[in-house]
Amino acid sequence: MTAPRLMLLDTASLYFRAYFGVPESMKSPDGQPVNAVRGLLDFITRLVQDHRPDQLVACMDADWRPQWRVDLIPSYKTHRLAEGAAEGEEEVPDTLAPQVPVIEAVLDAIGIARVGVAGYEADDVIGTLATAATGPVQIVTGDRDLFQLVDDARAVTVLYPVKGVGHPQVVDDAYIEEKYGVGAASYADLAALRGDTSDGLPGVKGIGEKTAAQLLRTYGDLAGVRAAALNPASKITPARRKNLLDGSAYLDVAPTVVGVARDVPLPAFDPALPAEPIDPMTLESLSTRWGLGTSLTRTLAALAEAGQGA
């Protein structure tokens, strides 16, 4: 029996992209924006039509800024904290926040598995599911952090929607090697050394992407780079050596923060692609209430067609 093809959605990444890519003029009958809801449904339709997964999981941020990561690097995602909001609340555009519960309700009524785990980000759910999968995995995300999960031997790739989900960059080991100068297995080490201002990760002073890649190619991995920095006989320049040693406290914890968890305790769920809605009455009510129209119709048609071809 052929192992199922699993597609994992970095859901927040996709509905943020939908929100900013679809005009706010797309509204419900009572005038509330539904651009993120309808945009996400359109994305799902295109992904199912183009890639024909057997299983589909919408992975959620039950905790977008887990305390265990903040404890290690306090600056982690601090710039995304909402001013004047409840402690720890993420800054989300005013007209997007009300759409998120609608997205969740629609996915649930369709029967698309929606998985989030307290204390973990969607990335960690994706990492756990990708690691446990027995067949090909496609991860749909606009987040480069998930490149660390790419594994040609296990057929784990990332669909990175540079020009939208209809024309994604297929990220495999060869792409990462060409783009970053290291293999996928070294991507997390590169990210730790380089840092990422969008996530509040400082990186090591004076070490950008190209330097990080060169160090990893020379010394194998982050542990090798750090060992070379401690070895006076190594060929690391004095300035770079000083920066690496000065960054020791950061490098002690960065791999844990940057690394995607792969052992999240997941709830029971059914990842099978639903051929028909699991709760059609609720879905019809949601469609009427929010004016989901052809976006929902097309999604259901694509799921039904995929089910017939299974």
MIGU-407828 format. One record per residue: x, y, z of N, C-alpha, C, O in turn. Coordinates in steps of 0.1 Angstrom, whole numbers, padded with zeros to 4 digits, always signed. Layout:
% MIGU-407828
XYZXYZXYZXYZ;...
***
This chain:
% MIGU-407828
+0008-0012+0000+0000+0000+0000+0009+0013+0000+0018+0014+0008;+0005+0022-0009+0013+0034-0010+0011+0043+0002+0000+0045+0007;+0022+0049+0007+0021+0058+0019+0014+0070+0015+0016+0075+0004;+0006+0076+0024-0002+0088+0020+0007+0100+0018+0017+0102+0025;+0002+0109+0009+0009+0122+0007+0003+0132+0016-0009+0134+0016;+0011+0137+0025+0007+0146+0035+0010+0161+0032+0022+0164+0029;+0000+0170+0033+0003+0184+0032+0000+0191+0045-0010+0189+0051;+0010+0199+0049+0009+0206+0062+0009+0221+0059+0018+0227+0053;-0002+0227+0064-0003+0242+0062+0001+0250+0074-0003+0247+0085;+0010+0259+0072+0014+0269+0082+0003+0279+0082+0004+0290+0075;-0008+0277+0088-0021+0283+0086-0020+0299+0088-0025+0306+0080;-0014+0303+0099-0013+0317+0101-0005+0324+0090-0008+0335+0086;+0006+0318+0086+0014+0323+0075+0006+0326+0063+0007+0336+0056;-0003+0316+0060-0012+0317+0048-0023+0327+0049-0026+0334+0040;-0029+0327+0061-0041+0337+0062-0036+0351+0063-0043+0361+0059;-0023+0353+0069-0017+0367+0068-0015+0371+0053-0018+0382+0049;-0010+0361+0046-0007+0364+0031-0020+0367+0024-0021+0375+0016;-0031+0359+0027-0044+0361+0021-0049+0375+0025-0054+0382+0016;-0048+0379+0037-0053+0392+0042-0046+0403+0035-0053+0413+0031;-0033+0402+0033-0026+0413+0026-0027+0413+0011-0024+0422+0004;-0031+0401+0006-0031+0399-0009-0045+0401-0015-0046+0402-0027;-0056+0400-0007-0069+0401-0012-0075+0414-0006-0074+0417+0005;-0082+0421-0015-0087+0435-0011-0097+0433+0001-0105+0424+0001;-0097+0443+0010-0106+0444+0021-0120+0447+0016-0130+0446+0024;-0122+0450+0003-0135+0453-0002-0143+0440-0003-0155+0440-0005;-0137+0428-0001-0144+0416-0001-0150+0414+0013-0143+0411+0023;-0163+0416+0014-0170+0417+0027-0181+0408+0028-0187+0403+0019;-0185+0406+0041-0197+0398+0044-0210+0406+0041-0209+0418+0038;-0222+0400+0041-0234+0407+0038-0236+0419+0048-0242+0429+0044;-0231+0418+0060-0232+0430+0069-0220+0439+0069-0219+0448+0078;-0211+0438+0059-0201+0447+0057-0188+0445+0064-0179+0454+0064;-0186+0433+0070-0173+0430+0076-0163+0423+0067-0167+0414+0059;-0151+0427+0067-0141+0421+0058-0140+0406+0060-0139+0401+0071;-0139+0399+0049-0137+0384+0049-0126+0380+0039-0126+0369+0034;-0117+0390+0036-0107+0388+0026-0097+0376+0030-0093+0369+0022;-0094+0376+0043-0085+0365+0048-0092+0351+0047-0086+0341+0044;-0105+0351+0051-0112+0338+0051-0113+0333+0036-0110+0322+0034;-0118+0342+0028-0120+0337+0014-0106+0335+0007-0105+0325-0001;-0097+0343+0010-0083+0341+0004-0077+0328+0008-0071+0321+0000;-0079+0324+0021-0073+0311+0026-0080+0300+0019-0074+0290+0015;-0094+0301+0017-0101+0290+0010-0096+0289-0004-0095+0278-0009;-0094+0300-0011-0089+0300-0024-0075+0293-0025-0072+0286-0034;-0067+0296-0015-0053+0290-0014-0055+0274-0013-0048+0267-0020;-0064+0270-0004-0066+0256-0002-0071+0249-0015-0066+0238-0018;-0080+0256-0021-0085+0250-0034-0074+0248-0044-0073+0237-0050;-0065+0258-0046-0054+0257-0055-0044+0246-0051-0039+0239-0060;-0041+0245-0038-0032+0236-0033-0037+0221-0036-0029+0212-0040;-0049+0219-0033-0055+0206-0034-0056+0202-0049-0053+0191-0053;-0060+0212-0058-0060+0209-0072-0047+0206-0078-0045+0197-0086;-0037+0214-0074-0023+0212-0080-0015+0201-0075-0007+0195-0082;-0017+0197-0062-0008+0188-0055-0014+0175-0051-0007+0165-0048;-0027+0174-0051-0035+0162-0048-0030+0155-0035-0027+0143-0036;-0029+0161-0024-0025+0154-0012-0036+0144-0008-0048+0146-0011;-0032+0134+0000-0042+0124+0005-0046+0129+0019-0057+0126+0024;-0037+0136+0026-0040+0141+0039-0036+0156+0040-0027+0161+0033;-0044+0164+0048-0042+0178+0049-0044+0182+0063-0055+0179+0069;-0034+0189+0069-0035+0194+0082-0033+0209+0083-0022+0213+0078;-0042+0216+0088-0040+0231+0091-0034+0232+0105-0040+0230+0115;-0021+0235+0105-0013+0236+0117-0015+0250+0123-0013+0260+0116;-0018+0251+0136-0021+0264+0142-0011+0268+0153-0004+0260+0159;-0010+0281+0155-0002+0287+0166-0011+0287+0178-0017+0297+0181;-0011+0276+0186-0018+0277+0199-0010+0286+0208-0016+0292+0217;+0003+0288+0206+0011+0298+0214+0021+0303+0204+0031+0296+0200;+0019+0315+0199+0028+0321+0189+0042+0325+0194+0051+0327+0187;+0043+0326+0208+0056+0330+0214+0057+0322+0227+0056+0328+0238;+0061+0310+0226+0061+0301+0238+0071+0306+0248+0082+0311+0245;+0067+0305+0261+0075+0310+0272+0088+0303+0273+0098+0310+0276;+0089+0291+0269+0102+0284+0270+0112+0289+0260+0124+0289+0263;+0107+0295+0249+0117+0301+0240+0120+0315+0245+0132+0319+0244;+0111+0322+0251+0113+0336+0256+0123+0335+0268+0131+0343+0270;+0121+0324+0276+0130+0323+0288+0145+0322+0283+0154+0326+0290;+0147+0316+0271+0161+0314+0266+0166+0326+0259+0177+0330+0261;+0157+0333+0251+0161+0345+0244+0149+0355+0246+0140+0355+0239;+0150+0364+0256+0139+0373+0260+0135+0382+0248+0123+0386+0248;+0144+0384+0238+0140+0393+0227+0131+0386+0217+0127+0392+0207;+0129+0373+0219+0122+0365+0209+0108+0371+0205+0099+0371+0214;+0107+0375+0193+0094+0381+0188+0089+0392+0196+0076+0395+0195;+0097+0400+0203+0092+0411+0211+0085+0422+0203+0076+0428+0207;+0091+0424+0191+0086+0435+0182+0072+0432+0177+0065+0441+0172;+0067+0419+0179+0054+0416+0174+0043+0417+0185+0031+0415+0183;+0048+0421+0197+0038+0422+0208+0029+0434+0206+0034+0445+0202;+0016+0432+0208+0007+0443+0205+0007+0453+0217+0006+0450+0228;+0009+0466+0213+0009+0477+0223-0005+0478+0229-0015+0479+0222;-0006+0479+0242-0018+0482+0249-0027+0470+0250-0039+0471+0255;-0023+0458+0245-0031+0446+0245-0028+0438+0257-0019+0441+0265;-0035+0427+0259-0032+0418+0270-0018+0413+0269-0012+0412+0258;-0011+0410+0280+0003+0406+0280+0004+0393+0271-0003+0383+0272;+0014+0394+0263+0017+0383+0254+0009+0382+0241+0011+0372+0234;+0000+0391+0239-0008+0391+0227-0001+0396+0215+0006+0406+0215;-0003+0389+0204+0004+0392+0191-0003+0404+0185-0016+0405+0185;+0005+0413+0178-0001+0424+0171-0007+0419+0158+0001+0413+0149;-0020+0420+0156-0027+0415+0144-0035+0427+0139-0042+0434+0147;-0035+0429+0126-0044+0440+0121-0058+0439+0126-0064+0428+0127;-0064+0451+0128-0077+0451+0135-0088+0444+0127-0097+0438+0132;-0087+0444+0113-0097+0438+0105-0093+0423+0102-0101+0416+0096;-0082+0418+0106-0078+0404+0105-0083+0396+0117-0088+0385+0116;-0080+0402+0129-0083+0394+0141-0097+0388+0142-0098+0376+0146;-0108+0395+0138-0121+0389+0139-0123+0378+0128-0132+0370+0130;-0114+0377+0118-0116+0367+0108-0110+0354+0112-0114+0343+0107;-0101+0354+0122-0094+0341+0126-0104+0331+0132-0104+0319+0128;-0113+0335+0141-0123+0325+0146-0132+0320+0134-0137+0308+0135;-0135+0328+0125-0143+0324+0113-0136+0313+0105-0141+0303+0101;-0123+0316+0103-0114+0306+0096-0115+0293+0103-0116+0282+0097;-0113+0293+0116-0112+0281+0124-0126+0273+0123-0126+0261+0121;-0137+0281+0124-0150+0275+0123-0153+0268+0110-0159+0258+0109;-0148+0275+0099-0151+0270+0086-0142+0257+0083-0147+0248+0078;-0130+0258+0087-0121+0246+0086-0127+0234+0093-0127+0223+0088;-0132+0237+0105-0138+0226+0113-0150+0220+0107-0152+0208+0107;-0159+0229+0101-0171+0224+0095-0169+0217+0082-0176+0207+0079;-0158+0221+0075-0155+0213+0063-0149+0200+0067-0152+0190+0060;-0142+0199+0078-0136+0186+0082-0121+0186+0079-0115+0175+0079;-0115+0197+0076-0100+0198+0075-0094+0198+0089-0097+0206+0097;-0085+0188+0091-0079+0187+0105-0072+0200+0108-0065+0206+0100;-0075+0205+0120-0069+0217+0125-0062+0214+0139-0068+0210+0148;-0049+0215+0139-0041+0210+0151-0032+0221+0156-0024+0227+0149;-0034+0224+0169-0025+0233+0176-0024+0227+0190-0033+0221+0195;-0012+0230+0196-0009+0224+0209-0004+0235+0219+0005+0242+0215;-0010+0236+0230-0007+0246+0240+0008+0246+0243+0014+0235+0245;+0015+0258+0243+0029+0259+0246+0038+0257+0233+0050+0257+0235;+0032+0255+0222+0039+0253+0209+0034+0262+0198+0022+0265+0197;+0043+0265+0189+0040+0272+0176+0035+0262+0166+0038+0250+0167;+0029+0267+0155+0025+0258+0144+0038+0251+0138+0037+0240+0134;+0049+0258+0138+0062+0253+0133+0065+0239+0140+0069+0230+0134;+0062+0239+0153+0066+0227+0161+0056+0216+0158+0060+0204+0157;+0043+0219+0156+0034+0209+0151+0038+0203+0138+0037+0191+0136;+0042+0212+0129+0046+0208+0115+0058+0199+0116+0059+0189+0110;+0068+0203+0125+0080+0195+0127+0077+0181+0132+0083+0172+0127;+0068+0180+0141+0065+0167+0147+0058+0158+0136+0061+0147+0135;+0048+0164+0129+0041+0157+0119+0050+0152+0107+0049+0141+0102;+0059+0161+0103+0068+0158+0092+0077+0147+0096+0081+0139+0088;+0082+0148+0108+0092+0138+0113+0085+0124+0114+0092+0114+0112;+0073+0124+0118+0066+0111+0120+0060+0105+0107+0056+0093+0107;+0059+0113+0097+0053+0109+0084+0060+0097+0078+0072+0096+0079;+0052+0088+0072+0058+0076+0065+0058+0078+0050+0064+0070+0043;+0052+0089+0045+0052+0091+0031+0057+0105+0027+0062+0112+0036;+0055+0110+0015+0059+0123+0011+0052+0134+0019+0040+0133+0022;+0059+0145+0022+0054+0156+0029+0056+0169+0022+0067+0172+0017;+0046+0177+0020+0047+0191+0015+0043+0200+0026+0032+0200+0031;+0052+0209+0029+0049+0220+0040+0047+0233+0032+0055+0237+0025;+0035+0239+0034+0032+0251+0027+0034+0263+0037+0026+0264+0047;+0044+0271+0035+0047+0282+0044+0054+0293+0038+0061+0291+0028;+0053+0305+0043+0061+0316+0039+0072+0319+0049+0079+0330+0048;+0075+0310+0058+0085+0311+0069+0097+0303+0065+0096+0290+0065;+0108+0309+0064+0121+0302+0060+0125+0293+0072+0133+0284+0069;+0121+0295+0084+0125+0287+0095+0123+0272+0092+0130+0263+0097;+0112+0269+0085+0108+0255+0082+0117+0249+0072+0115+0237+0069;+0126+0256+0065+0135+0250+0056+0144+0239+0063+0148+0230+0056;+0145+0240+0076+0153+0231+0083+0147+0217+0083+0154+0207+0086;+0134+0216+0079+0128+0203+0079+0129+0196+0066+0126+0184+0064;+0134+0203+0055+0136+0197+0042+0145+0184+0043+0155+0185+0049;+0141+0174+0037+0148+0161+0037+0145+0153+0025+0135+0147+0023;+0155+0154+0015+0153+0147+0002+0151+0132+0004+0143+0126-0003;+0158+0126+0013+0157+0112+0015+0144+0107+0020+0139+0096+0017;+0137+0116+0027+0123+0113+0032+0112+0120+0024+0100+0119+0028;+0116+0126+0013+0106+0133+0004+0099+0144+0012+0086+0146+0010;+0106+0152+0020+0100+0163+0027+0104+0176+0020+0116+0179+0020;+0095+0183+0015+0098+0196+0008+0089+0207+0013+0079+0205+0020;+0094+0219+0010+0086+0231+0014+0081+0237+0001+0088+0239-0008;+0068+0241+0001+0062+0249-0010+0062+0264-0004+0054+0267+0004;+0071+0272-0010+0073+0286-0005+0067+0295-0015+0072+0297-0026;+0055+0301-0011+0047+0309-0020+0053+0323-0024+0047+0333-0020;+0064+0323-0031+0070+0336-0035+0061+0344-0043+0059+0356-0041;+0054+0337-0053+0045+0344-0062+0031+0339-0060+0023+0338-0069;+0028+0335-0047+0015+0329-0044+0015+0314-0044+0025+0308-0049;+0005+0308-0039+0005+0293-0038+0003+0286-0051+0006+0274-0053;-0001+0294-0062-0002+0288-0075+0011+0286-0082+0013+0277-0091;+0021+0293-0077+0035+0292-0083+0045+0293-0072+0053+0302-0071;+0045+0283-0063+0054+0283-0052+0068+0278-0056+0070+0271-0066;+0078+0283-0049+0092+0277-0050+0092+0264-0043+0089+0263-0031;+0095+0254-0050+0097+0241-0043+0111+0240-0037+0121+0240-0044;+0111+0240-0024+0124+0240-0016+0128+0226-0013+0122+0219-0005;+0139+0222-0019+0145+0209-0016+0159+0211-0012+0163+0223-0011;+0167+0201-0010+0180+0202-0005+0189+0210-0015+0197+0218-0011;+0187+0207-0028+0195+0214-0038+0192+0229-0038+0201+0237-0040;+0179+0233-0036+0176+0247-0036+0183+0254-0024+0189+0265-0026;+0183+0248-0012+0189+0254+0000+0204+0255-0002+0210+0265+0001;+0210+0244-0008+0224+0244-0011+0228+0256-0020+0238+0263-0018;+0220+0258-0031+0223+0268-0040+0221+0282-0034+0228+0292-0037;+0210+0283-0027+0206+0297-0022+0214+0301-0010+0218+0313-0008;+0218+0292-0001+0224+0295+0012+0238+0290+0014+0245+0294+0023;+0242+0281+0005+0256+0275+0006+0258+0264+0016+0269+0260+0018;+0247+0259+0021+0247+0248+0030+0235+0239+0027+0226+0243+0021;+0236+0226+0032+0225+0217+0030+0214+0220+0040+0216+0227+0050;+0202+0214+0038+0191+0216+0047+0194+0212+0061+0189+0218+0070;+0202+0202+0063+0206+0197+0076+0213+0208+0084+0213+0207+0096;+0219+0217+0077+0227+0228+0084+0220+0241+0085+0225+0251+0090;+0207+0241+0079+0200+0254+0079+0198+0260+0092+0199+0272+0094;+0194+0252+0102+0191+0257+0115+0204+0263+0122+0203+0273+0128;+0215+0257+0120+0228+0262+0125+0231+0275+0118+0235+0285+0125;+0229+0276+0105+0231+0289+0098+0222+0300+0103+0226+0311+0105;+0209+0296+0106+0199+0306+0111+0203+0311+0125+0201+0323+0128;+0209+0302+0133+0213+0306+0146+0225+0316+0146+0225+0326+0153;+0234+0313+0137+0246+0321+0136+0242+0335+0130+0246+0345+0135;+0234+0335+0120+0230+0347+0112+0221+0355+0120+0221+0368+0120;+0212+0348+0128+0201+0356+0135+0190+0359+0125+0191+0357+0113;+0179+0365+0131+0168+0369+0123+0161+0380+0130+0154+0378+0140;+0162+0392+0125+0156+0404+0132+0141+0403+0132+0134+0408+0141;+0135+0396+0122+0120+0394+0122+0115+0386+0133+0103+0386+0137;+0124+0377+0139+0120+0369+0151+0127+0374+0164+0126+0367+0174;+0134+0385+0163+0141+0390+0175+0153+0382+0179+0157+0381+0191;+0159+0375+0169+0171+0367+0172+0183+0375+0168+0185+0377+0156;+0192+0379+0177+0203+0388+0174+0214+0382+0165+0221+0389+0158;+0216+0369+0165+0227+0363+0158+0240+0366+0165+0240+0372+0176;+0251+0363+0158+0264+0366+0163+0269+0378+0156+0268+0379+0144;+0274+0388+0164+0278+0401+0158+0288+0398+0147+0298+0391+0149;+0286+0405+0136+0296+0404+0125+0295+0392+0116+0303+0391+0107;+0286+0383+0119+0284+0371+0111+0271+0371+0104+0260+0369+0110;+0272+0374+0091+0260+0374+0083+0258+0360+0076+0264+0350+0080;+0249+0359+0066+0245+0347+0060+0257+0340+0053+0259+0328+0055;+0264+0348+0045+0275+0342+0038+0287+0337+0047+0292+0326+0045;+0290+0345+0057+0300+0341+0066+0296+0329+0074+0304+0319+0076;+0284+0328+0078+0279+0317+0086+0280+0304+0077+0284+0294+0082;+0276+0305+0064+0277+0294+0055+0291+0289+0054+0294+0277+0054;+0300+0299+0052+0314+0295+0050+0320+0288+0062+0327+0278+0061;+0316+0293+0074+0321+0286+0087+0316+0272+0088+0323+0263+0092;+0303+0270+0084+0297+0257+0085+0303+0248+0075+0304+0236+0078;+0306+0252+0063+0312+0244+0053+0326+0240+0058+0331+0228+0055;+0333+0249+0065+0347+0246+0069+0347+0237+0081+0355+0228+0082;+0338+0239+0091+0339+0232+0104+0327+0222+0106+0327+0216+0117;+0319+0221+0096+0309+0210+0097+0295+0213+0103+0285+0211+0097;+0295+0219+0115+0283+0222+0121+0286+0233+0132+0297+0237+0134;+0275+0237+0139+0277+0248+0149+0287+0244+0160+0295+0252+0164;+0286+0231+0164+0295+0227+0174+0310+0227+0169+0319+0231+0177;+0312+0224+0157+0325+0225+0151+0330+0239+0150+0342+0241+0152;+0321+0248+0146+0325+0262+0146+0329+0267+0159+0339+0274+0161;+0321+0264+0169+0324+0268+0183+0337+0262+0188+0345+0269+0195;+0340+0250+0185+0352+0243+0189+0364+0250+0182+0375+0252+0188;+0362+0254+0169+0373+0261+0162+0376+0274+0168+0388+0279+0169;+0366+0281+0173+0367+0294+0179+0376+0293+0192+0383+0302+0196;+0374+0282+0199+0382+0279+0211+0396+0274+0209+0404+0274+0218;+0399+0270+0196+0412+0265+0193+0421+0275+0187+0418+0280+0176;+0431+0279+0194+0440+0290+0189+0447+0286+0175+0451+0295+0168;+0448+0273+0173+0454+0269+0160+0445+0269+0148+0450+0268+0137;+0432+0272+0150+0423+0272+0139+0425+0285+0131+0431+0294+0135;+0420+0285+0118+0422+0296+0109+0412+0307+0110+0411+0316+0101;+0403+0306+0120+0394+0317+0122+0401+0330+0125+0410+0330+0133;+0397+0341+0119+0403+0354+0121+0401+0358+0135+0391+0355+0142;+0410+0366+0140+0409+0371+0154+0396+0378+0157+0390+0376+0168;+0392+0387+0148+0379+0394+0150+0367+0385+0150+0358+0386+0159;+0367+0375+0141+0356+0366+0141+0356+0356+0153+0346+0353+0158;+0368+0352+0157+0369+0344+0169+0364+0351+0181+0356+0346+0189;+0367+0364+0182+0362+0372+0194+0347+0373+0193+0341+0372+0204;+0342+0375+0182+0327+0376+0181+0320+0363+0184+0310+0363+0191;+0326+0352+0180+0320+0339+0184+0321+0336+0199+0311+0331+0204;+0332+0340+0204+0334+0338+0219+0325+0347+0227+0319+0343+0237;+0324+0360+0222+0315+0369+0229+0300+0365+0228+0292+0368+0237;+0297+0357+0217+0283+0353+0215+0280+0339+0221+0270+0333+0218;+0289+0335+0230+0288+0321+0235+0275+0319+0243+0268+0309+0241;+0271+0329+0251+0258+0327+0259+0246+0326+0249+0237+0318+0252;+0246+0334+0239+0236+0333+0229+0236+0320+0221+0226+0313+0220;+0248+0315+0218+0249+0303+0210+0246+0290+0219+0243+0280+0213;+0247+0292+0232+0243+0281+0241+0228+0278+0239+0224+0266+0240;+0220+0288+0237+0205+0286+0237+0199+0287+0223+0188+0282+0221;+0206+0294+0214+0200+0297+0201+0195+0284+0194+0184+0284+0188;+0202+0273+0194+0198+0261+0187+0184+0256+0192+0176+0251+0184;+0182+0257+0205+0169+0253+0210+0157+0262+0206+0146+0257+0203;+0160+0275+0205+0150+0285+0201+0147+0284+0186+0136+0284+0182;+0158+0283+0178+0157+0283+0164+0152+0269+0159+0144+0268+0149;+0156+0259+0166+0152+0245+0161+0137+0242+0163+0131+0246+0173;+0131+0237+0153+0117+0233+0154+0116+0220+0162+0123+0211+0160;+0106+0221+0172+0104+0209+0180+0098+0197+0171+0090+0200+0162;+0102+0185+0174+0098+0174+0166+0091+0163+0175+0089+0152+0170;+0088+0167+0187+0083+0157+0197+0071+0163+0204+0069+0159+0216;+0063+0171+0198+0051+0177+0204+0041+0167+0207+0038+0158+0198;+0035+0167+0219+0024+0157+0222+0011+0161+0214+0004+0170+0219;+0008+0154+0204-0003+0158+0195-0016+0152+0200-0016+0140+0205;-0027+0159+0198-0040+0152+0201-0044+0143+0190-0038+0143+0179;-0054+0134+0192-0059+0126+0182-0067+0134+0172-0074+0143+0175;-0065+0131+0159-0072+0138+0148-0071+0129+0136-0063+0120+0134;-0080+0132+0126-0080+0125+0113-0075+0134+0103-0081+0144+0099;-0063+0131+0097-0057+0140+0087-0063+0138+0073-0059+0145+0063;-0072+0128+0071-0076+0125+0057-0083+0137+0051-0091+0144+0057;-0081+0138+0038-0087+0149+0031-0102+0146+0030-0106+0135+0026;-0111+0155+0035-0125+0153+0035-0131+0154+0021-0130+0164+0015;-0138+0144+0017-0144+0144+0003-0157+0152+0004-0162+0157-0006;-0163+0154+0016-0175+0162+0017-0175+0168+0031-0168+0163+0040;-0182+0178+0034-0182+0185+0047-0186+0176+0058-0195+0168+0057;-0179+0177+0069-0183+0169+0081-0195+0175+0088-0202+0167+0095;-0197+0188+0086-0209+0194+0093-0215+0204+0083-0214+0216+0084;-0223+0198+0073-0228+0207+0062-0238+0218+0067-0238+0228+0061;-0246+0215+0077-0255+0225+0082-0248+0237+0088-0251+0249+0085;-0238+0235+0096-0230+0246+0102-0223+0253+0091-0222+0265+0091;-0217+0246+0081-0210+0252+0070-0219+0261+0062-0215+0272+0058;-0231+0256+0059-0241+0265+0051-0244+0277+0059-0245+0288+0053;-0246+0276+0072-0249+0288+0080-0237+0298+0080-0239+0310+0079;-0225+0292+0081-0213+0301+0081-0212+0308+0067-0208+0320+0067;-0214+0300+0057-0213+0306+0043-0223+0317+0041-0220+0328+0035;-0235+0315+0046-0246+0326+0045-0242+0338+0054-0243+0349+0049;-0238+0335+0066-0235+0346+0075-0223+0355+0070-0224+0367+0072;-0213+0348+0065-0201+0356+0061-0199+0358+0046-0190+0364+0041;-0209+0353+0038-0208+0355+0024-0196+0349+0017-0189+0356+0010;-0194+0336+0020-0182+0329+0015-0183+0325+0000-0173+0323-0006;-0195+0325-0005-0198+0323-0019-0190+0313-0027-0188+0302-0022;-0184+0318-0038-0177+0309-0047-0164+0304-0041-0159+0293-0045;-0158+0311-0032-0146+0306-0025-0148+0293-0019-0140+0284-0020;-0159+0292-0011-0162+0280-0004-0167+0269-0014-0163+0257-0013;-0175+0273-0024-0180+0263-0034-0168+0257-0041-0168+0245-0043;-0158+0265-0045-0147+0259-0052-0139+0250-0043-0134+0240-0048;-0137+0254-0031-0130+0245-0021-0136+0231-0020-0130+0221-0021;-0150+0231-0018-0157+0219-0017-0156+0211-0029-0155+0198-0029;-0157+0217-0041-0156+0210-0054-0142+0204-0055-0141+0192-0060;-0132+0211-0051-0118+0205-0053-0116+0193-0043-0110+0184-0047;-0122+0194-0031-0121+0183-0022-0129+0171-0027-0124+0160-0025;-0140+0173-0032-0148+0162-0037-0142+0156-0049-0141+0143-0050;-0136+0164-0058-0129+0158-0069-0117+0150-0065-0114+0139-0070;-0109+0155-0055-0098+0148-0050-0102+0135-0044-0095+0125-0045;-0113+0135-0037-0118+0123-0030-0122+0112-0041-0120+0100-0038;-0127+0117-0052-0131+0107-0062-0119+0100-0069-0119+0089-0074;-0108+0108-0069-0096+0103-0075-0087+0095-0065-0077+0089-0070;-0091+0094-0053-0083+0087-0043-0083+0072-0045-0077+0064-0038;
***
